[in-house]
Amino acid sequence: MIEATAVDTAGSRATLRDATPEDAEFLAWVMLTATRSHLPRGIWDFTVGRDEIEILDLLAKLNGRGPEHLFHHGRFLIAEVDGQPAAALSGYDPVAHGYEVLMPVMFELAADSGWTEADLAASLERYAVVVPVLAEPPAGAWVIESVATAPEYRRHGLVDRLMPAILDRGRELGFSVAQISVFIGNEPARCAYLKHGFEIVAEARTPEWEAAMGCPGLEHMLRSL
């Protein structure tokens, strides 16, 4: 549990805090926006294959459903400005909270949402396009995920406040290295992560990913903790 920390942000007061179940709608927006990166549609748009309202509803339910996984609200840190959620990111242990924990939760949620077997099969087929470009975390990695700032609060330095806090959390939990990924072509995000000590260690591209997403692939970055 992080202690609330107030900082000056472009004339406003920003507070860092842990996310709660009441943040479901904001976190759904963060998750969708982060995977869109600099593109008009992203990983959730592609894999879920529904309209934005349905996707946001699904993600809001997902971040409230356990066991705790990489998209659960318990993994998120939020920056508030004047009492309003303005930016967020998550940090997770890929062993305790990774995709092996996530996928059963996703299957249950899809069933509860009325997906047919054909719907699920089509979504999994699209997800198979995504898998080859995802990073394989090294041993002892603390993974940073779902970084996004509301448009009206961008360029206010909120990620610069959140990133050290989430890195400190990983360090305190005993992780030795942090990992983050960025869409190739998203230069502002790439530069922001380089500024926080990350280095590009690998690049993953596939023709299938580029055809689906409209960008070549992902860059994977690491830094020591």
LOTIGU-763747 format. One record per residue: y negated, x negated, z of N, C-alpha, C in turn; residue in three letters. Coordinates in steps of 0.1 Angstrom, whole numbers, padded with zeros to 4 digits, always signed. Example, Ala and Ser with C-alpha at 12.3 -4.5 7.8 and 13.67 -1.06 7.14 Angstrom:
! residues 2
<rokol <+0057; -0132; +0078>; <+0045; -0123; +0078>; <+0033; -0132; +0078>; "ALA">,
<rokol <+0022; -0128; +0071>; <+0011; -0137; +0071>; <+0000; -0129; +0079>; "SER">,
//
This chain:
! residues 225
<rokol <+0012; -0009; +0000>; <+0000; +0000; +0000>; <-0012; -0009; +0000>; "MET">,
<rokol <-0021; -0007; -0010>; <-0033; -0015; -0011>; <-0044; -0008; -0002>; "ILE">,
<rokol <-0052; -0017; +0004>; <-0063; -0011; +0012>; <-0074; -0008; +0002>; "GLU">,
<rokol <-0081; +0003; +0004>; <-0092; +0007; -0005>; <-0103; -0004; -0005>; "ALA">,
<rokol <-0107; -0009; -0016>; <-0117; -0020; -0017>; <-0128; -0015; -0026>; "THR">,
<rokol <-0140; -0015; -0021>; <-0152; -0011; -0029>; <-0158; -0023; -0035>; "ALA">,
<rokol <-0162; -0022; -0048>; <-0168; -0032; -0055>; <-0179; -0026; -0064>; "VAL">,
<rokol <-0190; -0034; -0067>; <-0200; -0029; -0076>; <-0196; -0030; -0090>; "ASP">,
<rokol <-0198; -0019; -0098>; <-0194; -0019; -0112>; <-0205; -0012; -0120>; "THR">,
<rokol <-0213; -0020; -0127>; <-0223; -0014; -0135>; <-0232; -0004; -0128>; "ALA">,
<rokol <-0236; -0007; -0116>; <-0244; +0002; -0109>; <-0237; +0013; -0101>; "GLY">,
<rokol <-0224; +0014; -0102>; <-0216; +0024; -0095>; <-0207; +0017; -0085>; "SER">,
<rokol <-0201; +0025; -0076>; <-0192; +0020; -0066>; <-0178; +0022; -0071>; "ARG">,
<rokol <-0170; +0012; -0073>; <-0156; +0013; -0077>; <-0147; +0010; -0065>; "ALA">,
<rokol <-0136; +0018; -0064>; <-0127; +0016; -0053>; <-0113; +0015; -0059>; "THR">,
<rokol <-0105; +0005; -0054>; <-0092; +0003; -0059>; <-0083; +0010; -0048>; "LEU">,
<rokol <-0073; +0017; -0053>; <-0063; +0024; -0045>; <-0050; +0027; -0052>; "ARG">,
<rokol <-0040; +0029; -0044>; <-0027; +0033; -0050>; <-0028; +0047; -0055>; "ASP">,
<rokol <-0021; +0049; -0066>; <-0020; +0063; -0072>; <-0012; +0072; -0063>; "ALA">,
<rokol <-0014; +0085; -0064>; <-0007; +0095; -0057>; <-0002; +0106; -0066>; "THR">,
<rokol <+0006; +0115; -0062>; <+0011; +0126; -0071>; <-0001; +0134; -0077>; "PRO">,
<rokol <-0012; +0135; -0070>; <-0024; +0142; -0074>; <-0030; +0136; -0087>; "GLU">,
<rokol <-0026; +0123; -0090>; <-0032; +0116; -0101>; <-0024; +0119; -0114>; "ASP">,
<rokol <-0015; +0128; -0114>; <-0005; +0130; -0125>; <-0012; +0131; -0139>; "ALA">,
<rokol <-0022; +0140; -0140>; <-0028; +0142; -0153>; <-0035; +0129; -0158>; "GLU">,
<rokol <-0042; +0122; -0149>; <-0049; +0110; -0153>; <-0039; +0099; -0157>; "PHE">,
<rokol <-0029; +0098; -0149>; <-0018; +0088; -0153>; <-0012; +0091; -0166>; "LEU">,
<rokol <-0009; +0104; -0168>; <-0004; +0108; -0181>; <-0013; +0103; -0193>; "ALA">,
<rokol <-0026; +0105; -0191>; <-0035; +0100; -0201>; <-0035; +0085; -0202>; "TRP">,
<rokol <-0034; +0078; -0191>; <-0033; +0063; -0191>; <-0021; +0059; -0199>; "VAL">,
<rokol <-0010; +0065; -0196>; <+0003; +0061; -0202>; <+0002; +0063; -0217>; "MET">,
<rokol <-0003; +0074; -0222>; <-0004; +0077; -0236>; <-0014; +0068; -0243>; "LEU">,
<rokol <-0026; +0066; -0236>; <-0036; +0057; -0242>; <-0032; +0043; -0243>; "THR">,
<rokol <-0025; +0038; -0233>; <-0021; +0024; -0233>; <-0011; +0021; -0244>; "ALA">,
<rokol <-0002; +0030; -0247>; <+0007; +0028; -0258>; <+0002; +0031; -0272>; "THR">,
<rokol <-0010; +0037; -0272>; <-0017; +0038; -0285>; <-0025; +0025; -0288>; "ARG">,
<rokol <-0028; +0017; -0278>; <-0035; +0005; -0280>; <-0048; +0007; -0288>; "SER">,
<rokol <-0049; +0000; -0300>; <-0061; +0002; -0308>; <-0058; +0011; -0320>; "HIS">,
<rokol <-0047; +0018; -0320>; <-0042; +0026; -0331>; <-0044; +0041; -0328>; "LEU">,
<rokol <-0043; +0049; -0339>; <-0045; +0064; -0336>; <-0033; +0071; -0330>; "PRO">,
<rokol <-0021; +0065; -0331>; <-0009; +0070; -0325>; <-0001; +0059; -0319>; "ARG">,
<rokol <+0007; +0061; -0309>; <+0014; +0051; -0302>; <+0028; +0053; -0300>; "GLY">,
<rokol <+0034; +0046; -0291>; <+0048; +0047; -0288>; <+0053; +0061; -0284>; "ILE">,
<rokol <+0045; +0067; -0274>; <+0049; +0080; -0269>; <+0048; +0090; -0280>; "TRP">,
<rokol <+0037; +0089; -0288>; <+0036; +0099; -0300>; <+0048; +0098; -0309>; "ASP">,
<rokol <+0052; +0086; -0312>; <+0063; +0083; -0321>; <+0076; +0087; -0316>; "PHE">,
<rokol <+0079; +0083; -0303>; <+0093; +0086; -0298>; <+0095; +0100; -0294>; "THR">,
<rokol <+0084; +0106; -0288>; <+0086; +0120; -0283>; <+0085; +0130; -0295>; "VAL">,
<rokol <+0076; +0127; -0304>; <+0075; +0135; -0316>; <+0069; +0149; -0314>; "GLY">,
<rokol <+0061; +0151; -0304>; <+0055; +0164; -0302>; <+0040; +0163; -0303>; "ARG">,
<rokol <+0032; +0174; -0301>; <+0018; +0173; -0301>; <+0013; +0167; -0288>; "ASP">,
<rokol <+0000; +0163; -0288>; <-0006; +0156; -0277>; <-0005; +0164; -0264>; "GLU">,
<rokol <-0007; +0177; -0264>; <-0006; +0185; -0252>; <+0008; +0185; -0246>; "ILE">,
<rokol <+0018; +0186; -0254>; <+0032; +0185; -0249>; <+0035; +0172; -0244>; "GLU">,
<rokol <+0030; +0161; -0251>; <+0033; +0148; -0246>; <+0027; +0145; -0232>; "ILE">,
<rokol <+0014; +0149; -0231>; <+0007; +0147; -0218>; <+0014; +0155; -0207>; "LEU">,
<rokol <+0019; +0167; -0210>; <+0026; +0175; -0200>; <+0039; +0168; -0196>; "ASP">,
<rokol <+0046; +0162; -0206>; <+0059; +0155; -0203>; <+0056; +0143; -0194>; "LEU">,
<rokol <+0045; +0135; -0198>; <+0042; +0123; -0190>; <+0037; +0126; -0176>; "LEU">,
<rokol <+0030; +0137; -0174>; <+0026; +0141; -0161>; <+0038; +0144; -0152>; "ALA">,
<rokol <+0048; +0151; -0158>; <+0060; +0153; -0150>; <+0068; +0141; -0148>; "LYS">,
<rokol <+0068; +0132; -0158>; <+0076; +0119; -0156>; <+0070; +0111; -0145>; "LEU">,
<rokol <+0057; +0109; -0144>; <+0052; +0100; -0134>; <+0053; +0106; -0119>; "ASN">,
<rokol <+0058; +0118; -0118>; <+0060; +0124; -0105>; <+0075; +0125; -0102>; "GLY">,
<rokol <+0084; +0121; -0111>; <+0098; +0123; -0109>; <+0105; +0110; -0106>; "ARG">,
<rokol <+0113; +0110; -0095>; <+0121; +0098; -0091>; <+0135; +0099; -0096>; "GLY">,
<rokol <+0142; +0088; -0093>; <+0139; +0076; -0085>; <+0127; +0068; -0092>; "PRO">,
<rokol <+0121; +0060; -0083>; <+0109; +0053; -0088>; <+0113; +0044; -0100>; "GLU">,
<rokol <+0105; +0045; -0111>; <+0107; +0038; -0123>; <+0094; +0032; -0128>; "HIS">,
<rokol <+0094; +0025; -0139>; <+0081; +0019; -0143>; <+0070; +0028; -0146>; "LEU">,
<rokol <+0072; +0041; -0149>; <+0061; +0050; -0151>; <+0059; +0060; -0140>; "PHE">,
<rokol <+0065; +0057; -0128>; <+0063; +0066; -0116>; <+0050; +0062; -0110>; "HIS">,
<rokol <+0043; +0072; -0104>; <+0030; +0070; -0099>; <+0030; +0059; -0088>; "HIS">,
<rokol <+0041; +0057; -0082>; <+0042; +0047; -0071>; <+0041; +0033; -0076>; "GLY">,
<rokol <+0041; +0031; -0089>; <+0039; +0018; -0095>; <+0025; +0015; -0099>; "ARG">,
<rokol <+0016; +0025; -0098>; <+0002; +0024; -0104>; <-0008; +0021; -0093>; "PHE">,
<rokol <-0018; +0013; -0098>; <-0030; +0010; -0090>; <-0042; +0016; -0098>; "LEU">,
<rokol <-0051; +0023; -0092>; <-0062; +0030; -0098>; <-0075; +0025; -0094>; "ILE">,
<rokol <-0085; +0024; -0103>; <-0099; +0021; -0100>; <-0106; +0034; -0101>; "ALA">,
<rokol <-0113; +0038; -0090>; <-0121; +0050; -0090>; <-0136; +0046; -0090>; "GLU">,
<rokol <-0144; +0053; -0097>; <-0158; +0051; -0097>; <-0165; +0064; -0093>; "VAL">,
<rokol <-0172; +0064; -0082>; <-0179; +0075; -0076>; <-0169; +0087; -0074>; "ASP">,
<rokol <-0157; +0083; -0070>; <-0147; +0093; -0066>; <-0138; +0098; -0078>; "GLY">,
<rokol <-0141; +0093; -0090>; <-0133; +0097; -0102>; <-0124; +0086; -0107>; "GLN">,
<rokol <-0111; +0089; -0109>; <-0102; +0079; -0115>; <-0108; +0074; -0128>; "PRO">,
<rokol <-0110; +0061; -0130>; <-0116; +0055; -0141>; <-0108; +0046; -0149>; "ALA">,
<rokol <-0098; +0039; -0143>; <-0089; +0030; -0149>; <-0077; +0028; -0141>; "ALA">,
<rokol <-0066; +0024; -0147>; <-0053; +0022; -0140>; <-0045; +0012; -0147>; "ALA">,
<rokol <-0035; +0006; -0140>; <-0024; -0002; -0146>; <-0013; -0001; -0136>; "LEU">,
<rokol <-0001; -0006; -0141>; <+0011; -0006; -0132>; <+0017; -0020; -0131>; "SER">,
<rokol <+0024; -0022; -0121>; <+0032; -0034; -0119>; <+0046; -0030; -0114>; "GLY">,
<rokol <+0056; -0036; -0120>; <+0070; -0032; -0116>; <+0080; -0043; -0117>; "TYR">,
<rokol <+0091; -0042; -0109>; <+0102; -0050; -0110>; <+0112; -0045; -0121>; "ASP">,
<rokol <+0114; -0052; -0131>; <+0123; -0047; -0142>; <+0137; -0045; -0138>; "PRO">,
<rokol <+0141; -0051; -0127>; <+0155; -0048; -0122>; <+0155; -0035; -0114>; "VAL">,
<rokol <+0146; -0033; -0105>; <+0146; -0021; -0096>; <+0140; -0009; -0103>; "ALA">,
<rokol <+0130; -0011; -0113>; <+0123; +0000; -0118>; <+0123; +0001; -0133>; "HIS">,
<rokol <+0131; -0007; -0140>; <+0131; -0008; -0154>; <+0137; +0003; -0162>; "GLY">,
<rokol <+0141; +0000; -0174>; <+0145; +0011; -0184>; <+0159; +0017; -0180>; "TYR">,
<rokol <+0167; +0009; -0173>; <+0180; +0015; -0168>; <+0178; +0026; -0158>; "GLU">,
<rokol <+0167; +0025; -0150>; <+0163; +0035; -0141>; <+0156; +0046; -0148>; "VAL">,
<rokol <+0148; +0043; -0157>; <+0139; +0053; -0164>; <+0147; +0062; -0173>; "LEU">,
<rokol <+0157; +0057; -0181>; <+0163; +0066; -0191>; <+0170; +0078; -0185>; "MET">,
<rokol <+0178; +0077; -0174>; <+0184; +0089; -0169>; <+0173; +0100; -0165>; "PRO">,
<rokol <+0162; +0095; -0159>; <+0151; +0104; -0156>; <+0146; +0111; -0168>; "VAL">,
<rokol <+0144; +0103; -0179>; <+0140; +0109; -0192>; <+0149; +0120; -0197>; "MET">,
<rokol <+0162; +0117; -0196>; <+0172; +0127; -0201>; <+0171; +0140; -0193>; "PHE">,
<rokol <+0170; +0138; -0180>; <+0169; +0150; -0171>; <+0156; +0158; -0175>; "GLU">,
<rokol <+0145; +0151; -0176>; <+0133; +0158; -0179>; <+0133; +0164; -0193>; "LEU">,
<rokol <+0139; +0158; -0203>; <+0141; +0164; -0216>; <+0149; +0177; -0215>; "ALA">,
<rokol <+0159; +0177; -0208>; <+0168; +0189; -0206>; <+0160; +0200; -0199>; "ALA">,
<rokol <+0152; +0196; -0188>; <+0144; +0206; -0181>; <+0133; +0212; -0190>; "ASP">,
<rokol <+0129; +0204; -0200>; <+0118; +0208; -0209>; <+0123; +0216; -0221>; "SER">,
<rokol <+0136; +0219; -0221>; <+0142; +0227; -0232>; <+0145; +0220; -0245>; "GLY">,
<rokol <+0146; +0207; -0244>; <+0150; +0199; -0256>; <+0164; +0202; -0260>; "TRP">,
<rokol <+0167; +0204; -0272>; <+0181; +0205; -0277>; <+0187; +0192; -0279>; "THR">,
<rokol <+0200; +0192; -0281>; <+0207; +0179; -0284>; <+0202; +0172; -0296>; "GLU">,
<rokol <+0198; +0180; -0306>; <+0192; +0175; -0318>; <+0179; +0168; -0316>; "ALA">,
<rokol <+0170; +0175; -0307>; <+0157; +0169; -0303>; <+0159; +0156; -0297>; "ASP">,
<rokol <+0169; +0155; -0287>; <+0171; +0143; -0280>; <+0176; +0132; -0289>; "LEU">,
<rokol <+0186; +0135; -0298>; <+0191; +0126; -0307>; <+0180; +0120; -0316>; "ALA">,
<rokol <+0171; +0128; -0321>; <+0160; +0124; -0330>; <+0151; +0114; -0322>; "ALA">,
<rokol <+0148; +0118; -0310>; <+0139; +0109; -0302>; <+0146; +0096; -0299>; "SER">,
<rokol <+0159; +0096; -0296>; <+0166; +0083; -0294>; <+0166; +0075; -0306>; "LEU">,
<rokol <+0167; +0081; -0318>; <+0167; +0074; -0330>; <+0154; +0067; -0332>; "GLU">,
<rokol <+0143; +0074; -0329>; <+0130; +0068; -0330>; <+0128; +0057; -0320>; "ARG">,
<rokol <+0133; +0059; -0308>; <+0132; +0049; -0297>; <+0139; +0036; -0301>; "TYR">,
<rokol <+0150; +0037; -0309>; <+0157; +0025; -0314>; <+0149; +0016; -0323>; "ALA">,
<rokol <+0138; +0022; -0329>; <+0129; +0014; -0337>; <+0120; +0006; -0327>; "VAL">,
<rokol <+0117; +0011; -0315>; <+0108; +0004; -0306>; <+0115; -0007; -0299>; "VAL">,
<rokol <+0128; -0006; -0295>; <+0135; -0015; -0287>; <+0134; -0030; -0291>; "VAL">,
<rokol <+0136; -0032; -0304>; <+0137; -0047; -0309>; <+0124; -0054; -0306>; "PRO">,
<rokol <+0112; -0048; -0305>; <+0100; -0055; -0302>; <+0096; -0056; -0288>; "VAL">,
<rokol <+0104; -0049; -0279>; <+0101; -0050; -0265>; <+0105; -0064; -0259>; "LEU">,
<rokol <+0098; -0068; -0249>; <+0101; -0081; -0243>; <+0113; -0080; -0233>; "ALA">,
<rokol <+0120; -0091; -0233>; <+0131; -0092; -0223>; <+0125; -0100; -0211>; "GLU">,
<rokol <+0122; -0094; -0200>; <+0116; -0102; -0189>; <+0124; -0113; -0184>; "PRO">,
<rokol <+0118; -0125; -0182>; <+0126; -0136; -0176>; <+0129; -0134; -0161>; "PRO">,
<rokol <+0138; -0141; -0156>; <+0142; -0140; -0142>; <+0129; -0142; -0133>; "ALA">,
<rokol <+0128; -0133; -0123>; <+0117; -0134; -0114>; <+0104; -0129; -0119>; "GLY">,
<rokol <+0105; -0120; -0129>; <+0092; -0115; -0136>; <+0087; -0103; -0129>; "ALA">,
<rokol <+0074; -0102; -0128>; <+0067; -0090; -0124>; <+0060; -0085; -0136>; "TRP">,
<rokol <+0063; -0073; -0141>; <+0058; -0068; -0153>; <+0046; -0059; -0152>; "VAL">,
<rokol <+0035; -0062; -0159>; <+0023; -0054; -0159>; <+0024; -0044; -0171>; "ILE">,
<rokol <+0021; -0032; -0169>; <+0023; -0022; -0179>; <+0012; -0011; -0178>; "GLU">,
<rokol <+0010; -0003; -0189>; <+0002; +0009; -0189>; <-0013; +0006; -0184>; "SER">,
<rokol <-0020; -0003; -0191>; <-0033; -0007; -0188>; <-0043; +0002; -0196>; "VAL">,
<rokol <-0052; +0010; -0190>; <-0061; +0018; -0198>; <-0073; +0021; -0189>; "ALA">,
<rokol <-0085; +0022; -0196>; <-0097; +0026; -0189>; <-0103; +0038; -0196>; "THR">,
<rokol <-0108; +0048; -0189>; <-0115; +0059; -0195>; <-0127; +0055; -0204>; "ALA">,
<rokol <-0129; +0061; -0215>; <-0139; +0056; -0224>; <-0153; +0054; -0218>; "PRO">,
<rokol <-0157; +0063; -0209>; <-0170; +0062; -0203>; <-0172; +0051; -0193>; "GLU">,
<rokol <-0161; +0044; -0189>; <-0161; +0034; -0180>; <-0157; +0020; -0186>; "TYR">,
<rokol <-0155; +0020; -0199>; <-0151; +0007; -0205>; <-0163; -0003; -0205>; "ARG">,
<rokol <-0159; -0016; -0205>; <-0169; -0026; -0204>; <-0177; -0027; -0191>; "ARG">,
<rokol <-0171; -0021; -0181>; <-0176; -0021; -0167>; <-0168; -0031; -0158>; "HIS">,
<rokol <-0159; -0038; -0164>; <-0151; -0048; -0156>; <-0141; -0042; -0147>; "GLY">,
<rokol <-0136; -0030; -0150>; <-0126; -0024; -0141>; <-0112; -0031; -0142>; "LEU">,
<rokol <-0108; -0035; -0154>; <-0096; -0042; -0155>; <-0097; -0055; -0149>; "VAL">,
<rokol <-0108; -0062; -0149>; <-0110; -0074; -0142>; <-0109; -0073; -0127>; "ASP">,
<rokol <-0111; -0061; -0122>; <-0108; -0059; -0108>; <-0094; -0055; -0105>; "ARG">,
<rokol <-0088; -0047; -0114>; <-0074; -0043; -0112>; <-0064; -0054; -0114>; "LEU">,
<rokol <-0066; -0062; -0124>; <-0056; -0072; -0127>; <-0053; -0082; -0116>; "MET">,
<rokol <-0063; -0088; -0109>; <-0060; -0097; -0098>; <-0053; -0090; -0087>; "PRO">,
<rokol <-0056; -0077; -0085>; <-0050; -0070; -0074>; <-0035; -0067; -0077>; "ALA">,
<rokol <-0032; -0064; -0089>; <-0017; -0061; -0092>; <-0010; -0075; -0093>; "ILE">,
<rokol <-0016; -0086; -0097>; <-0010; -0099; -0097>; <-0007; -0103; -0083>; "LEU">,
<rokol <-0017; -0101; -0074>; <-0015; -0104; -0060>; <-0003; -0096; -0054>; "ASP">,
<rokol <-0002; -0084; -0058>; <+0009; -0076; -0053>; <+0023; -0082; -0057>; "ARG">,
<rokol <+0024; -0086; -0070>; <+0036; -0092; -0074>; <+0039; -0105; -0067>; "GLY">,
<rokol <+0029; -0113; -0064>; <+0030; -0126; -0057>; <+0035; -0123; -0043>; "ARG">,
<rokol <+0029; -0113; -0036>; <+0033; -0110; -0023>; <+0047; -0105; -0022>; "GLU">,
<rokol <+0052; -0099; -0032>; <+0066; -0094; -0032>; <+0076; -0105; -0036>; "LEU">,
<rokol <+0071; -0117; -0039>; <+0080; -0128; -0041>; <+0083; -0131; -0056>; "GLY">,
<rokol <+0076; -0125; -0065>; <+0078; -0128; -0079>; <+0071; -0141; -0083>; "PHE">,
<rokol <+0077; -0148; -0092>; <+0072; -0161; -0096>; <+0064; -0162; -0109>; "SER">,
<rokol <+0065; -0151; -0117>; <+0058; -0151; -0130>; <+0055; -0136; -0133>; "VAL">,
<rokol <+0044; -0134; -0140>; <+0040; -0121; -0145>; <+0041; -0120; -0160>; "ALA">,
<rokol <+0044; -0109; -0165>; <+0046; -0107; -0179>; <+0038; -0095; -0184>; "GLN">,
<rokol <+0031; -0095; -0195>; <+0024; -0084; -0201>; <+0026; -0085; -0216>; "ILE">,
<rokol <+0025; -0074; -0223>; <+0026; -0074; -0238>; <+0014; -0067; -0244>; "SER">,
<rokol <+0011; -0071; -0256>; <-0001; -0066; -0263>; <+0002; -0063; -0277>; "VAL">,
<rokol <-0003; -0052; -0283>; <-0001; -0050; -0297>; <-0008; -0060; -0305>; "PHE">,
<rokol <-0001; -0066; -0315>; <-0008; -0075; -0324>; <-0020; -0068; -0331>; "ILE">,
<rokol <-0031; -0075; -0330>; <-0043; -0069; -0336>; <-0053; -0063; -0326>; "GLY">,
<rokol <-0048; -0061; -0313>; <-0057; -0056; -0303>; <-0064; -0068; -0296>; "ASN">,
<rokol <-0074; -0073; -0303>; <-0081; -0085; -0298>; <-0088; -0084; -0285>; "GLU">,
<rokol <-0094; -0073; -0282>; <-0101; -0072; -0268>; <-0090; -0073; -0257>; "PRO">,
<rokol <-0079; -0066; -0259>; <-0069; -0067; -0248>; <-0063; -0081; -0247>; "ALA">,
<rokol <-0060; -0087; -0259>; <-0055; -0100; -0259>; <-0064; -0110; -0252>; "ARG">,
<rokol <-0077; -0109; -0255>; <-0087; -0118; -0249>; <-0088; -0116; -0234>; "CYS">,
<rokol <-0087; -0103; -0230>; <-0088; -0100; -0215>; <-0076; -0106; -0208>; "ALA">,
<rokol <-0064; -0105; -0214>; <-0052; -0111; -0207>; <-0053; -0126; -0207>; "TYR">,
<rokol <-0057; -0132; -0218>; <-0059; -0147; -0218>; <-0068; -0151; -0206>; "LEU">,
<rokol <-0079; -0143; -0205>; <-0089; -0146; -0194>; <-0083; -0146; -0180>; "LYS">,
<rokol <-0072; -0138; -0179>; <-0066; -0137; -0166>; <-0054; -0147; -0164>; "HIS">,
<rokol <-0053; -0156; -0173>; <-0043; -0167; -0172>; <-0030; -0165; -0179>; "GLY">,
<rokol <-0029; -0154; -0187>; <-0017; -0152; -0194>; <-0017; -0161; -0207>; "PHE">,
<rokol <-0005; -0165; -0211>; <-0004; -0173; -0224>; <+0006; -0166; -0232>; "GLU">,
<rokol <+0004; -0166; -0245>; <+0013; -0160; -0255>; <+0026; -0169; -0256>; "ILE">,
<rokol <+0037; -0164; -0253>; <+0050; -0171; -0254>; <+0059; -0167; -0265>; "VAL">,
<rokol <+0057; -0155; -0270>; <+0066; -0150; -0280>; <+0059; -0139; -0288>; "ALA">,
<rokol <+0065; -0136; -0300>; <+0060; -0125; -0308>; <+0072; -0118; -0314>; "GLU">,
<rokol <+0071; -0105; -0314>; <+0082; -0097; -0320>; <+0077; -0088; -0330>; "ALA">,
<rokol <+0083; -0089; -0342>; <+0079; -0080; -0354>; <+0092; -0075; -0360>; "ARG">,
<rokol <+0091; -0063; -0365>; <+0101; -0057; -0374>; <+0095; -0049; -0385>; "THR">,
<rokol <+0100; -0048; -0397>; <+0095; -0039; -0407>; <+0095; -0024; -0402>; "PRO">,
<rokol <+0105; -0020; -0395>; <+0106; -0007; -0390>; <+0095; -0003; -0381>; "GLU">,
<rokol <+0092; -0012; -0372>; <+0081; -0010; -0362>; <+0068; -0009; -0370>; "TRP">,
<rokol <+0066; -0018; -0379>; <+0053; -0018; -0386>; <+0051; -0005; -0394>; "GLU">,
<rokol <+0062; +0000; -0400>; <+0062; +0012; -0408>; <+0059; +0024; -0399>; "ALA">,
<rokol <+0064; +0024; -0387>; <+0063; +0035; -0378>; <+0049; +0035; -0371>; "ALA">,
<rokol <+0045; +0023; -0367>; <+0033; +0022; -0358>; <+0020; +0018; -0365>; "MET">,
<rokol <+0022; +0011; -0376>; <+0010; +0007; -0384>; <+0004; -0006; -0379>; "GLY">,
<rokol <+0012; -0014; -0371>; <+0008; -0028; -0368>; <+0020; -0036; -0368>; "CYS">,
<rokol <+0019; -0050; -0369>; <+0030; -0058; -0372>; <+0040; -0059; -0360>; "PRO">,
<rokol <+0036; -0058; -0348>; <+0045; -0059; -0336>; <+0038; -0062; -0323>; "GLY">,
<rokol <+0044; -0068; -0314>; <+0039; -0071; -0301>; <+0039; -0086; -0298>; "LEU">,
<rokol <+0028; -0090; -0291>; <+0028; -0104; -0285>; <+0032; -0103; -0271>; "GLU">,
<rokol <+0040; -0112; -0266>; <+0045; -0112; -0252>; <+0039; -0124; -0245>; "HIS">,
<rokol <+0033; -0121; -0233>; <+0025; -0131; -0226>; <+0030; -0133; -0212>; "MET">,
<rokol <+0029; -0145; -0207>; <+0034; -0148; -0193>; <+0023; -0156; -0186>; "LEU">,
<rokol <+0023; -0156; -0173>; <+0015; -0165; -0164>; <+0023; -0167; -0151>; "ARG">,
<rokol <+0021; -0178; -0145>; <+0027; -0180; -0132>; <+0020; -0173; -0121>; "SER">,
<rokol <+0027; -0170; -0110>; <+0021; -0163; -0099>; <+0020; -0173; -0087>; "LEU">,
//
